[in-house]
Amino acid sequence: MENTTTEQIADGSDVLFNLSEAAAFVKLKPSWIYQLTMLRKIPHLKKGRRLYFSKSELAAWLLEGRVRTVTELEREAELRRVK
């Protein structure tokens, strides 16, 4: 079964970026994006010698690094105390 991203790419509801476009989207230098692909730290596709990046996967990757606010942390702490 295909994953959602593959289906989205196939039906045109997701966008594929090349290296420069992906770098512009995440606001990093292309050389740094390339380094992250070599370290397998950023989601990417490789076809031959070309790299491609799914816009939705890059957005999800960016959100993985989201830092919670003090309010969110306090709310979580309160929920743990209640349990």
HTML snippet that shows the backbone in 3Dmol.js (N, CA, C, O; Angstrom):
<script src="https://3Dmol.org/build/3Dmol-min.js"></script>
<div id="view" style="width:600px;height:400px;position:relative"></div>
<script>
const pdb = `
ATOM      1  N   MET A   1       0.842  -1.188   0.000  1.00  0.00           N
ATOM      2  CA  MET A   1       0.000   0.000   0.000  1.00  0.00           C
ATOM      3  C   MET A   1       0.882   1.246   0.000  1.00  0.00           C
ATOM      4  O   MET A   1       1.854   1.313   0.753  1.00  0.00           O
ATOM      5  N   GLU A   2       0.562   2.212  -0.819  1.00  0.00           N
ATOM      6  CA  GLU A   2       1.341   3.436  -0.898  1.00  0.00           C
ATOM      7  C   GLU A   2       1.072   4.304   0.320  1.00  0.00           C
ATOM      8  O   GLU A   2      -0.024   4.294   0.879  1.00  0.00           O
ATOM      9  N   ASN A   3       2.113   5.069   0.728  1.00  0.00           N
ATOM     10  CA  ASN A   3       1.866   6.000   1.816  1.00  0.00           C
ATOM     11  C   ASN A   3       1.175   7.241   1.273  1.00  0.00           C
ATOM     12  O   ASN A   3       1.111   7.442   0.061  1.00  0.00           O
ATOM     13  N   THR A   4       0.667   8.056   2.155  1.00  0.00           N
ATOM     14  CA  THR A   4      -0.106   9.226   1.756  1.00  0.00           C
ATOM     15  C   THR A   4       0.695  10.147   0.858  1.00  0.00           C
ATOM     16  O   THR A   4       0.164  10.650  -0.133  1.00  0.00           O
ATOM     17  N   THR A   5       1.961  10.381   1.178  1.00  0.00           N
ATOM     18  CA  THR A   5       2.779  11.281   0.372  1.00  0.00           C
ATOM     19  C   THR A   5       2.907  10.779  -1.056  1.00  0.00           C
ATOM     20  O   THR A   5       2.791  11.563  -1.998  1.00  0.00           O
ATOM     21  N   THR A   6       3.141   9.495  -1.230  1.00  0.00           N
ATOM     22  CA  THR A   6       3.251   8.926  -2.573  1.00  0.00           C
ATOM     23  C   THR A   6       1.953   9.134  -3.340  1.00  0.00           C
ATOM     24  O   THR A   6       1.971   9.492  -4.518  1.00  0.00           O
ATOM     25  N   GLU A   7       0.830   8.909  -2.672  1.00  0.00           N
ATOM     26  CA  GLU A   7      -0.467   9.119  -3.311  1.00  0.00           C
ATOM     27  C   GLU A   7      -0.677  10.592  -3.657  1.00  0.00           C
ATOM     28  O   GLU A   7      -1.192  10.916  -4.727  1.00  0.00           O
ATOM     29  N   GLN A   8      -0.278  11.477  -2.749  1.00  0.00           N
ATOM     30  CA  GLN A   8      -0.429  12.910  -2.994  1.00  0.00           C
ATOM     31  C   GLN A   8       0.425  13.363  -4.168  1.00  0.00           C
ATOM     32  O   GLN A   8      -0.012  14.184  -4.975  1.00  0.00           O
ATOM     33  N   ILE A   9       1.629  12.839  -4.269  1.00  0.00           N
ATOM     34  CA  ILE A   9       2.509  13.192  -5.383  1.00  0.00           C
ATOM     35  C   ILE A   9       1.908  12.668  -6.690  1.00  0.00           C
ATOM     36  O   ILE A   9       1.889  13.365  -7.704  1.00  0.00           O
ATOM     37  N   ALA A  10       1.422  11.436  -6.643  1.00  0.00           N
ATOM     38  CA  ALA A  10       0.863  10.823  -7.849  1.00  0.00           C
ATOM     39  C   ALA A  10      -0.371  11.562  -8.350  1.00  0.00           C
ATOM     40  O   ALA A  10      -0.553  11.726  -9.556  1.00  0.00           O
ATOM     41  N   ASP A  11      -1.221  12.010  -7.424  1.00  0.00           N
ATOM     42  CA  ASP A  11      -2.444  12.686  -7.877  1.00  0.00           C
ATOM     43  C   ASP A  11      -2.282  14.201  -8.023  1.00  0.00           C
ATOM     44  O   ASP A  11      -3.236  14.901  -8.362  1.00  0.00           O
ATOM     45  N   GLY A  12      -1.077  14.701  -7.767  1.00  0.00           N
ATOM     46  CA  GLY A  12      -0.799  16.118  -7.981  1.00  0.00           C
ATOM     47  C   GLY A  12      -1.190  17.023  -6.835  1.00  0.00           C
ATOM     48  O   GLY A  12      -1.107  18.243  -6.976  1.00  0.00           O
ATOM     49  N   SER A  13      -1.620  16.473  -5.688  1.00  0.00           N
ATOM     50  CA  SER A  13      -2.006  17.328  -4.570  1.00  0.00           C
ATOM     51  C   SER A  13      -0.821  17.716  -3.690  1.00  0.00           C
ATOM     52  O   SER A  13      -0.977  18.532  -2.783  1.00  0.00           O
ATOM     53  N   ASP A  14       0.353  17.152  -3.937  1.00  0.00           N
ATOM     54  CA  ASP A  14       1.580  17.555  -3.243  1.00  0.00           C
ATOM     55  C   ASP A  14       2.561  18.071  -4.286  1.00  0.00           C
ATOM     56  O   ASP A  14       2.449  17.752  -5.470  1.00  0.00           O
ATOM     57  N   VAL A  15       3.504  18.858  -3.844  1.00  0.00           N
ATOM     58  CA  VAL A  15       4.481  19.465  -4.739  1.00  0.00           C
ATOM     59  C   VAL A  15       5.842  18.831  -4.480  1.00  0.00           C
ATOM     60  O   VAL A  15       6.220  18.594  -3.332  1.00  0.00           O
ATOM     61  N   LEU A  16       6.573  18.558  -5.554  1.00  0.00           N
ATOM     62  CA  LEU A  16       7.950  18.096  -5.420  1.00  0.00           C
ATOM     63  C   LEU A  16       8.887  19.254  -5.697  1.00  0.00           C
ATOM     64  O   LEU A  16       8.742  19.970  -6.688  1.00  0.00           O
ATOM     65  N   PHE A  17       9.860  19.427  -4.798  1.00  0.00           N
ATOM     66  CA  PHE A  17      10.877  20.455  -4.965  1.00  0.00           C
ATOM     67  C   PHE A  17      12.185  19.823  -5.373  1.00  0.00           C
ATOM     68  O   PHE A  17      12.462  18.677  -5.021  1.00  0.00           O
ATOM     69  N   ASN A  18      13.004  20.571  -6.124  1.00  0.00           N
ATOM     70  CA  ASN A  18      14.387  20.161  -6.325  1.00  0.00           C
ATOM     71  C   ASN A  18      15.196  20.711  -5.142  1.00  0.00           C
ATOM     72  O   ASN A  18      14.621  21.308  -4.232  1.00  0.00           O
ATOM     73  N   LEU A  19      16.490  20.522  -5.145  1.00  0.00           N
ATOM     74  CA  LEU A  19      17.332  20.928  -4.021  1.00  0.00           C
ATOM     75  C   LEU A  19      17.228  22.427  -3.735  1.00  0.00           C
ATOM     76  O   LEU A  19      17.057  22.822  -2.582  1.00  0.00           O
ATOM     77  N   SER A  20      17.327  23.256  -4.760  1.00  0.00           N
ATOM     78  CA  SER A  20      17.274  24.714  -4.553  1.00  0.00           C
ATOM     79  C   SER A  20      15.915  25.162  -4.025  1.00  0.00           C
ATOM     80  O   SER A  20      15.834  26.010  -3.137  1.00  0.00           O
ATOM     81  N   GLU A  21      14.859  24.590  -4.574  1.00  0.00           N
ATOM     82  CA  GLU A  21      13.511  24.950  -4.137  1.00  0.00           C
ATOM     83  C   GLU A  21      13.272  24.521  -2.690  1.00  0.00           C
ATOM     84  O   GLU A  21      12.661  25.253  -1.911  1.00  0.00           O
ATOM     85  N   ALA A  22      13.762  23.327  -2.336  1.00  0.00           N
ATOM     86  CA  ALA A  22      13.615  22.839  -0.963  1.00  0.00           C
ATOM     87  C   ALA A  22      14.377  23.749  -0.005  1.00  0.00           C
ATOM     88  O   ALA A  22      13.880  24.079   1.072  1.00  0.00           O
ATOM     89  N   ALA A  23      15.580  24.152  -0.396  1.00  0.00           N
ATOM     90  CA  ALA A  23      16.383  25.040   0.443  1.00  0.00           C
ATOM     91  C   ALA A  23      15.668  26.367   0.654  1.00  0.00           C
ATOM     92  O   ALA A  23      15.656  26.896   1.766  1.00  0.00           O
ATOM     93  N   ALA A  24      15.084  26.899  -0.386  1.00  0.00           N
ATOM     94  CA  ALA A  24      14.343  28.160  -0.271  1.00  0.00           C
ATOM     95  C   ALA A  24      13.127  27.982   0.639  1.00  0.00           C
ATOM     96  O   ALA A  24      12.816  28.865   1.439  1.00  0.00           O
ATOM     97  N   PHE A  25      12.443  26.853   0.521  1.00  0.00           N
ATOM     98  CA  PHE A  25      11.247  26.597   1.318  1.00  0.00           C
ATOM     99  C   PHE A  25      11.565  26.544   2.814  1.00  0.00           C
ATOM    100  O   PHE A  25      10.840  27.121   3.624  1.00  0.00           O
ATOM    101  N   VAL A  26      12.650  25.851   3.179  1.00  0.00           N
ATOM    102  CA  VAL A  26      13.005  25.725   4.602  1.00  0.00           C
ATOM    103  C   VAL A  26      13.992  26.805   5.045  1.00  0.00           C
ATOM    104  O   VAL A  26      14.398  26.844   6.206  1.00  0.00           O
ATOM    105  N   LYS A  27      14.371  27.671   4.124  1.00  0.00           N
ATOM    106  CA  LYS A  27      15.253  28.800   4.401  1.00  0.00           C
ATOM    107  C   LYS A  27      16.620  28.360   4.945  1.00  0.00           C
ATOM    108  O   LYS A  27      17.121  28.887   5.938  1.00  0.00           O
ATOM    109  N   LEU A  28      17.193  27.382   4.257  1.00  0.00           N
ATOM    110  CA  LEU A  28      18.548  26.923   4.547  1.00  0.00           C
ATOM    111  C   LEU A  28      19.345  26.931   3.246  1.00  0.00           C
ATOM    112  O   LEU A  28      18.764  26.935   2.161  1.00  0.00           O
ATOM    113  N   LYS A  29      20.647  26.933   3.350  1.00  0.00           N
ATOM    114  CA  LYS A  29      21.487  26.896   2.151  1.00  0.00           C
ATOM    115  C   LYS A  29      21.382  25.527   1.488  1.00  0.00           C
ATOM    116  O   LYS A  29      21.254  24.515   2.177  1.00  0.00           O
ATOM    117  N   PRO A  30      21.435  25.486   0.155  1.00  0.00           N
ATOM    118  CA  PRO A  30      21.391  24.192  -0.540  1.00  0.00           C
ATOM    119  C   PRO A  30      22.477  23.224  -0.068  1.00  0.00           C
ATOM    120  O   PRO A  30      22.238  22.019   0.009  1.00  0.00           O
ATOM    121  N   SER A  31      23.658  23.735   0.246  1.00  0.00           N
ATOM    122  CA  SER A  31      24.733  22.850   0.712  1.00  0.00           C
ATOM    123  C   SER A  31      24.363  22.184   2.033  1.00  0.00           C
ATOM    124  O   SER A  31      24.725  21.032   2.273  1.00  0.00           O
ATOM    125  N   TRP A  32      23.642  22.905   2.890  1.00  0.00           N
ATOM    126  CA  TRP A  32      23.223  22.330   4.162  1.00  0.00           C
ATOM    127  C   TRP A  32      22.126  21.287   3.946  1.00  0.00           C
ATOM    128  O   TRP A  32      22.122  20.247   4.605  1.00  0.00           O
ATOM    129  N   ILE A  33      21.209  21.555   3.037  1.00  0.00           N
ATOM    130  CA  ILE A  33      20.164  20.576   2.707  1.00  0.00           C
ATOM    131  C   ILE A  33      20.820  19.303   2.168  1.00  0.00           C
ATOM    132  O   ILE A  33      20.446  18.194   2.551  1.00  0.00           O
ATOM    133  N   TYR A  34      21.786  19.468   1.288  1.00  0.00           N
ATOM    134  CA  TYR A  34      22.485  18.307   0.734  1.00  0.00           C
ATOM    135  C   TYR A  34      23.165  17.515   1.853  1.00  0.00           C
ATOM    136  O   TYR A  34      23.112  16.285   1.868  1.00  0.00           O
ATOM    137  N   GLN A  35      23.797  18.216   2.779  1.00  0.00           N
ATOM    138  CA  GLN A  35      24.454  17.554   3.912  1.00  0.00           C
ATOM    139  C   GLN A  35      23.431  16.765   4.735  1.00  0.00           C
ATOM    140  O   GLN A  35      23.704  15.638   5.147  1.00  0.00           O
ATOM    141  N   LEU A  36      22.263  17.349   4.972  1.00  0.00           N
ATOM    142  CA  LEU A  36      21.219  16.656   5.731  1.00  0.00           C
ATOM    143  C   LEU A  36      20.730  15.405   5.004  1.00  0.00           C
ATOM    144  O   LEU A  36      20.388  14.410   5.644  1.00  0.00           O
ATOM    145  N   THR A  37      20.693  15.450   3.667  1.00  0.00           N
ATOM    146  CA  THR A  37      20.286  14.250   2.927  1.00  0.00           C
ATOM    147  C   THR A  37      21.335  13.157   3.067  1.00  0.00           C
ATOM    148  O   THR A  37      21.000  11.981   3.207  1.00  0.00           O
ATOM    149  N   MET A  38      22.599  13.547   3.031  1.00  0.00           N
ATOM    150  CA  MET A  38      23.668  12.549   3.174  1.00  0.00           C
ATOM    151  C   MET A  38      23.622  11.900   4.552  1.00  0.00           C
ATOM    152  O   MET A  38      23.942  10.720   4.696  1.00  0.00           O
ATOM    153  N   LEU A  39      23.225  12.667   5.566  1.00  0.00           N
ATOM    154  CA  LEU A  39      23.115  12.141   6.931  1.00  0.00           C
ATOM    155  C   LEU A  39      21.762  11.476   7.188  1.00  0.00           C
ATOM    156  O   LEU A  39      21.507  10.963   8.277  1.00  0.00           O
ATOM    157  N   ARG A  40      20.897  11.494   6.164  1.00  0.00           N
ATOM    158  CA  ARG A  40      19.550  10.928   6.251  1.00  0.00           C
ATOM    159  C   ARG A  40      18.743  11.560   7.383  1.00  0.00           C
ATOM    160  O   ARG A  40      18.030  10.870   8.112  1.00  0.00           O
ATOM    161  N   LYS A  41      18.865  12.879   7.520  1.00  0.00           N
ATOM    162  CA  LYS A  41      18.160  13.601   8.567  1.00  0.00           C
ATOM    163  C   LYS A  41      17.001  14.428   8.037  1.00  0.00           C
ATOM    164  O   LYS A  41      16.285  15.064   8.810  1.00  0.00           O
ATOM    165  N   ILE A  42      16.814  14.421   6.734  1.00  0.00           N
ATOM    166  CA  ILE A  42      15.723  15.163   6.123  1.00  0.00           C
ATOM    167  C   ILE A  42      15.045  14.231   5.111  1.00  0.00           C
ATOM    168  O   ILE A  42      15.732  13.534   4.364  1.00  0.00           O
ATOM    169  N   PRO A  43      13.706  14.212   5.079  1.00  0.00           N
ATOM    170  CA  PRO A  43      13.028  13.313   4.134  1.00  0.00           C
ATOM    171  C   PRO A  43      13.269  13.760   2.691  1.00  0.00           C
ATOM    172  O   PRO A  43      13.133  14.937   2.358  1.00  0.00           O
ATOM    173  N   HIS A  44      13.621  12.815   1.864  1.00  0.00           N
ATOM    174  CA  HIS A  44      13.883  13.132   0.457  1.00  0.00           C
ATOM    175  C   HIS A  44      13.679  11.895  -0.402  1.00  0.00           C
ATOM    176  O   HIS A  44      13.582  10.772   0.092  1.00  0.00           O
ATOM    177  N   LEU A  45      13.617  12.141  -1.697  1.00  0.00           N
ATOM    178  CA  LEU A  45      13.515  11.076  -2.699  1.00  0.00           C
ATOM    179  C   LEU A  45      14.742  11.194  -3.588  1.00  0.00           C
ATOM    180  O   LEU A  45      15.246  12.292  -3.825  1.00  0.00           O
ATOM    181  N   LYS A  46      15.213  10.073  -4.073  1.00  0.00           N
ATOM    182  CA  LYS A  46      16.357  10.103  -4.970  1.00  0.00           C
ATOM    183  C   LYS A  46      16.044   9.245  -6.184  1.00  0.00           C
ATOM    184  O   LYS A  46      15.672   8.078  -6.062  1.00  0.00           O
ATOM    185  N   LYS A  47      16.197   9.831  -7.330  1.00  0.00           N
ATOM    186  CA  LYS A  47      15.986   9.112  -8.586  1.00  0.00           C
ATOM    187  C   LYS A  47      17.235   9.351  -9.417  1.00  0.00           C
ATOM    188  O   LYS A  47      17.472  10.455  -9.906  1.00  0.00           O
ATOM    189  N   GLY A  48      18.030   8.299  -9.569  1.00  0.00           N
ATOM    190  CA  GLY A  48      19.318   8.469 -10.232  1.00  0.00           C
ATOM    191  C   GLY A  48      20.197   9.354  -9.373  1.00  0.00           C
ATOM    192  O   GLY A  48      20.414   9.076  -8.194  1.00  0.00           O
ATOM    193  N   ARG A  49      20.698  10.417  -9.970  1.00  0.00           N
ATOM    194  CA  ARG A  49      21.546  11.341  -9.219  1.00  0.00           C
ATOM    195  C   ARG A  49      20.790  12.584  -8.761  1.00  0.00           C
ATOM    196  O   ARG A  49      21.391  13.516  -8.226  1.00  0.00           O
ATOM    197  N   ARG A  50      19.497  12.599  -8.964  1.00  0.00           N
ATOM    198  CA  ARG A  50      18.697  13.778  -8.620  1.00  0.00           C
ATOM    199  C   ARG A  50      17.972  13.593  -7.283  1.00  0.00           C
ATOM    200  O   ARG A  50      17.504  12.503  -6.953  1.00  0.00           O
ATOM    201  N   LEU A  51      17.895  14.684  -6.531  1.00  0.00           N
ATOM    202  CA  LEU A  51      17.193  14.694  -5.257  1.00  0.00           C
ATOM    203  C   LEU A  51      15.886  15.462  -5.410  1.00  0.00           C
ATOM    204  O   LEU A  51      15.828  16.486  -6.091  1.00  0.00           O
ATOM    205  N   TYR A  52      14.845  14.954  -4.768  1.00  0.00           N
ATOM    206  CA  TYR A  52      13.545  15.601  -4.764  1.00  0.00           C
ATOM    207  C   TYR A  52      13.037  15.627  -3.331  1.00  0.00           C
ATOM    208  O   TYR A  52      13.392  14.777  -2.514  1.00  0.00           O
ATOM    209  N   PHE A  53      12.199  16.618  -3.040  1.00  0.00           N
ATOM    210  CA  PHE A  53      11.684  16.801  -1.699  1.00  0.00           C
ATOM    211  C   PHE A  53      10.190  17.092  -1.776  1.00  0.00           C
ATOM    212  O   PHE A  53       9.756  17.944  -2.551  1.00  0.00           O
ATOM    213  N   SER A  54       9.416  16.387  -0.979  1.00  0.00           N
ATOM    214  CA  SER A  54       7.972  16.606  -0.914  1.00  0.00           C
ATOM    215  C   SER A  54       7.702  17.809  -0.017  1.00  0.00           C
ATOM    216  O   SER A  54       8.222  17.886   1.096  1.00  0.00           O
ATOM    217  N   LYS A  55       6.901  18.734  -0.493  1.00  0.00           N
ATOM    218  CA  LYS A  55       6.572  19.920   0.293  1.00  0.00           C
ATOM    219  C   LYS A  55       5.918  19.531   1.614  1.00  0.00           C
ATOM    220  O   LYS A  55       6.266  20.078   2.660  1.00  0.00           O
ATOM    221  N   SER A  56       4.974  18.592   1.578  1.00  0.00           N
ATOM    222  CA  SER A  56       4.284  18.194   2.811  1.00  0.00           C
ATOM    223  C   SER A  56       5.230  17.511   3.791  1.00  0.00           C
ATOM    224  O   SER A  56       5.118  17.713   5.000  1.00  0.00           O
ATOM    225  N   GLU A  57       6.161  16.704   3.285  1.00  0.00           N
ATOM    226  CA  GLU A  57       7.125  16.055   4.173  1.00  0.00           C
ATOM    227  C   GLU A  57       8.094  17.072   4.776  1.00  0.00           C
ATOM    228  O   GLU A  57       8.473  16.948   5.941  1.00  0.00           O
ATOM    229  N   LEU A  58       8.495  18.072   3.996  1.00  0.00           N
ATOM    230  CA  LEU A  58       9.376  19.113   4.538  1.00  0.00           C
ATOM    231  C   LEU A  58       8.662  19.915   5.619  1.00  0.00           C
ATOM    232  O   LEU A  58       9.258  20.251   6.642  1.00  0.00           O
ATOM    233  N   ALA A  59       7.390  20.221   5.396  1.00  0.00           N
ATOM    234  CA  ALA A  59       6.616  20.957   6.399  1.00  0.00           C
ATOM    235  C   ALA A  59       6.501  20.135   7.687  1.00  0.00           C
ATOM    236  O   ALA A  59       6.655  20.675   8.782  1.00  0.00           O
ATOM    237  N   ALA A  60       6.236  18.847   7.560  1.00  0.00           N
ATOM    238  CA  ALA A  60       6.147  17.970   8.732  1.00  0.00           C
ATOM    239  C   ALA A  60       7.493  17.877   9.441  1.00  0.00           C
ATOM    240  O   ALA A  60       7.553  17.871  10.670  1.00  0.00           O
ATOM    241  N   TRP A  61       8.572  17.805   8.661  1.00  0.00           N
ATOM    242  CA  TRP A  61       9.924  17.746   9.224  1.00  0.00           C
ATOM    243  C   TRP A  61      10.215  19.003  10.027  1.00  0.00           C
ATOM    244  O   TRP A  61      10.788  18.926  11.114  1.00  0.00           O
ATOM    245  N   LEU A  62       9.827  20.153   9.503  1.00  0.00           N
ATOM    246  CA  LEU A  62      10.024  21.409  10.228  1.00  0.00           C
ATOM    247  C   LEU A  62       9.246  21.407  11.544  1.00  0.00           C
ATOM    248  O   LEU A  62       9.752  21.864  12.569  1.00  0.00           O
ATOM    249  N   LEU A  63       8.021  20.895  11.511  1.00  0.00           N
ATOM    250  CA  LEU A  63       7.188  20.887  12.713  1.00  0.00           C
ATOM    251  C   LEU A  63       7.709  19.931  13.785  1.00  0.00           C
ATOM    252  O   LEU A  63       7.387  20.096  14.962  1.00  0.00           O
ATOM    253  N   GLU A  64       8.505  18.938  13.400  1.00  0.00           N
ATOM    254  CA  GLU A  64       9.087  18.028  14.385  1.00  0.00           C
ATOM    255  C   GLU A  64       9.977  18.778  15.365  1.00  0.00           C
ATOM    256  O   GLU A  64      10.158  18.344  16.502  1.00  0.00           O
ATOM    257  N   GLY A  65      10.525  19.891  14.930  1.00  0.00           N
ATOM    258  CA  GLY A  65      11.414  20.673  15.784  1.00  0.00           C
ATOM    259  C   GLY A  65      10.703  21.749  16.580  1.00  0.00           C
ATOM    260  O   GLY A  65      11.346  22.598  17.197  1.00  0.00           O
ATOM    261  N   ARG A  66       9.373  21.720  16.569  1.00  0.00           N
ATOM    262  CA  ARG A  66       8.605  22.746  17.267  1.00  0.00           C
ATOM    263  C   ARG A  66       8.861  22.680  18.770  1.00  0.00           C
ATOM    264  O   ARG A  66       8.839  21.607  19.373  1.00  0.00           O
ATOM    265  N   VAL A  67       9.102  23.843  19.361  1.00  0.00           N
ATOM    266  CA  VAL A  67       9.340  23.959  20.795  1.00  0.00           C
ATOM    267  C   VAL A  67       8.032  24.369  21.458  1.00  0.00           C
ATOM    268  O   VAL A  67       7.391  25.339  21.051  1.00  0.00           O
ATOM    269  N   ARG A  68       7.649  23.625  22.476  1.00  0.00           N
ATOM    270  CA  ARG A  68       6.397  23.919  23.167  1.00  0.00           C
ATOM    271  C   ARG A  68       6.538  25.176  24.028  1.00  0.00           C
ATOM    272  O   ARG A  68       7.617  25.481  24.537  1.00  0.00           O
ATOM    273  N   THR A  69       5.438  25.888  24.176  1.00  0.00           N
ATOM    274  CA  THR A  69       5.428  27.103  24.984  1.00  0.00           C
ATOM    275  C   THR A  69       5.363  26.740  26.465  1.00  0.00           C
ATOM    276  O   THR A  69       5.055  25.603  26.824  1.00  0.00           O
ATOM    277  N   VAL A  70       5.655  27.714  27.314  1.00  0.00           N
ATOM    278  CA  VAL A  70       5.571  27.516  28.752  1.00  0.00           C
ATOM    279  C   VAL A  70       4.148  27.122  29.142  1.00  0.00           C
ATOM    280  O   VAL A  70       3.955  26.255  29.994  1.00  0.00           O
ATOM    281  N   THR A  71       3.167  27.747  28.532  1.00  0.00           N
ATOM    282  CA  THR A  71       1.762  27.431  28.813  1.00  0.00           C
ATOM    283  C   THR A  71       1.449  25.977  28.489  1.00  0.00           C
ATOM    284  O   THR A  71       0.780  25.300  29.270  1.00  0.00           O
ATOM    285  N   GLU A  72       1.929  25.486  27.336  1.00  0.00           N
ATOM    286  CA  GLU A  72       1.700  24.088  26.956  1.00  0.00           C
ATOM    287  C   GLU A  72       2.370  23.141  27.946  1.00  0.00           C
ATOM    288  O   GLU A  72       1.786  22.127  28.331  1.00  0.00           O
ATOM    289  N   LEU A  73       3.590  23.466  28.359  1.00  0.00           N
ATOM    290  CA  LEU A  73       4.308  22.621  29.315  1.00  0.00           C
ATOM    291  C   LEU A  73       3.599  22.600  30.670  1.00  0.00           C
ATOM    292  O   LEU A  73       3.496  21.551  31.306  1.00  0.00           O
ATOM    293  N   GLU A  74       3.115  23.756  31.102  1.00  0.00           N
ATOM    294  CA  GLU A  74       2.385  23.816  32.379  1.00  0.00           C
ATOM    295  C   GLU A  74       1.103  23.006  32.302  1.00  0.00           C
ATOM    296  O   GLU A  74       0.746  22.316  33.257  1.00  0.00           O
ATOM    297  N   ARG A  75       0.402  23.083  31.168  1.00  0.00           N
ATOM    298  CA  ARG A  75      -0.829  22.320  30.981  1.00  0.00           C
ATOM    299  C   ARG A  75      -0.528  20.818  31.047  1.00  0.00           C
ATOM    300  O   ARG A  75      -1.269  20.068  31.682  1.00  0.00           O
ATOM    301  N   GLU A  76       0.546  20.379  30.399  1.00  0.00           N
ATOM    302  CA  GLU A  76       0.927  18.965  30.445  1.00  0.00           C
ATOM    303  C   GLU A  76       1.266  18.536  31.850  1.00  0.00           C
ATOM    304  O   GLU A  76       0.879  17.448  32.277  1.00  0.00           O
ATOM    305  N   ALA A  77       1.986  19.378  32.583  1.00  0.00           N
ATOM    306  CA  ALA A  77       2.362  19.054  33.957  1.00  0.00           C
ATOM    307  C   ALA A  77       1.116  18.921  34.827  1.00  0.00           C
ATOM    308  O   ALA A  77       1.024  18.019  35.659  1.00  0.00           O
ATOM    309  N   GLU A  78       0.162  19.826  34.629  1.00  0.00           N
ATOM    310  CA  GLU A  78      -1.087  19.774  35.392  1.00  0.00           C
ATOM    311  C   GLU A  78      -1.863  18.505  35.082  1.00  0.00           C
ATOM    312  O   GLU A  78      -2.424  17.892  35.991  1.00  0.00           O
ATOM    313  N   LEU A  79      -1.909  18.095  33.816  1.00  0.00           N
ATOM    314  CA  LEU A  79      -2.606  16.869  33.435  1.00  0.00           C
ATOM    315  C   LEU A  79      -1.946  15.647  34.075  1.00  0.00           C
ATOM    316  O   LEU A  79      -2.640  14.715  34.480  1.00  0.00           O
ATOM    317  N   ARG A  80      -0.632  15.642  34.167  1.00  0.00           N
ATOM    318  CA  ARG A  80       0.078  14.521  34.796  1.00  0.00           C
ATOM    319  C   ARG A  80      -0.229  14.452  36.280  1.00  0.00           C
ATOM    320  O   ARG A  80      -0.371  13.362  36.835  1.00  0.00           O
ATOM    321  N   ARG A  81      -0.332  15.620  36.935  1.00  0.00           N
ATOM    322  CA  ARG A  81      -0.625  15.645  38.370  1.00  0.00           C
ATOM    323  C   ARG A  81      -2.023  15.117  38.665  1.00  0.00           C
ATOM    324  O   ARG A  81      -2.253  14.490  39.699  1.00  0.00           O
ATOM    325  N   VAL A  82      -2.958  15.375  37.746  1.00  0.00           N
ATOM    326  CA  VAL A  82      -4.347  14.949  37.935  1.00  0.00           C
ATOM    327  C   VAL A  82      -4.466  13.437  37.831  1.00  0.00           C
ATOM    328  O   VAL A  82      -5.285  12.834  38.524  1.00  0.00           O
ATOM    329  N   LYS A  83      -3.673  12.826  36.988  1.00  0.00           N
ATOM    330  CA  LYS A  83      -3.768  11.364  36.766  1.00  0.00           C
ATOM    331  C   LYS A  83      -3.277  10.626  37.926  1.00  0.00           C
ATOM    332  O   LYS A  83      -3.280   9.395  37.922  1.00  0.00           O
TER     333      LYS A  83
END
`;
const viewer = $3Dmol.createViewer("view");
viewer.addModel(pdb, "pdb");
viewer.setStyle({}, {cartoon: {color: "spectrum"}});
viewer.zoomTo();
viewer.render();
</script>
